Amino acid sequence: MSERHTVGTITADALAALYEQLEAAQQTELARQLTTCDKAFASATVRAAQYADRAIENGKRAEQAEAGIARVRAELHALASEVRGISPIALAGRRDAVARIRAALDKQPTT
């Protein structure tokens, strides 16, 4: 182990060597940090792609659900409109059922 230099005893060559060691240590630390950042960025990119895929899939499912609800509403409208040949009691029951289904679709409680 070498002696520690002081301001009065260090030579220009020794000081240059210390600066080279410091620069090498800093470069090593920077490389380590850069590698860590690269790994974190790669991981975040993969997660972002996974979240994007899930969002697209959720959007497709939402569109399918909305289309299904629209079809049910169209059928409810058709049922409510078809009144020929139906007894008043049956018609009242049908209208009540249609109202309950519409309320369920709208998430409103029936009274």
FENDALIN-V510489 format. One record per backbone hydrogen bond with DSSP energy under -0.5 kcal/mol. CO is the residue of the C=O (numbers start at 1). NH is the residue of the N-H. If there is no record, write none. Layout:
BEGIN
co:CO nh:NH
co:CO nh:NH
END
This chain:
BEGIN
co:6 nh:9
co:6 nh:10
co:11 nh:15
co:12 nh:16
co:13 nh:17
co:14 nh:18
co:15 nh:19
co:16 nh:20
co:17 nh:21
co:18 nh:22
co:19 nh:23
co:20 nh:24
co:21 nh:25
co:22 nh:26
co:23 nh:27
co:24 nh:28
co:25 nh:29
co:26 nh:30
co:27 nh:31
co:28 nh:32
co:29 nh:33
co:30 nh:34
co:31 nh:35
co:32 nh:36
co:33 nh:37
co:34 nh:38
co:35 nh:39
co:36 nh:40
co:37 nh:41
co:38 nh:42
co:39 nh:43
co:40 nh:44
co:41 nh:45
co:42 nh:46
co:43 nh:47
co:44 nh:48
co:45 nh:49
co:46 nh:50
co:47 nh:51
co:48 nh:52
co:49 nh:53
co:50 nh:54
co:51 nh:55
co:52 nh:56
co:53 nh:57
co:54 nh:58
co:55 nh:59
co:56 nh:60
co:57 nh:61
co:58 nh:62
co:59 nh:63
co:60 nh:64
co:61 nh:65
co:62 nh:66
co:63 nh:67
co:64 nh:68
co:65 nh:69
co:66 nh:70
co:67 nh:71
co:68 nh:72
co:69 nh:73
co:70 nh:74
co:71 nh:75
co:72 nh:76
co:73 nh:77
co:74 nh:78
co:75 nh:79
co:76 nh:80
co:77 nh:81
co:78 nh:82
co:81 nh:83
co:83 nh:86
co:87 nh:91
co:88 nh:92
co:89 nh:93
co:90 nh:94
co:91 nh:95
co:92 nh:96
co:93 nh:97
co:94 nh:98
co:95 nh:99
co:96 nh:100
co:97 nh:101
co:98 nh:102
co:99 nh:103
co:100 nh:104
co:101 nh:105
co:102 nh:106
co:103 nh:107
co:103 nh:108
co:104 nh:107
END
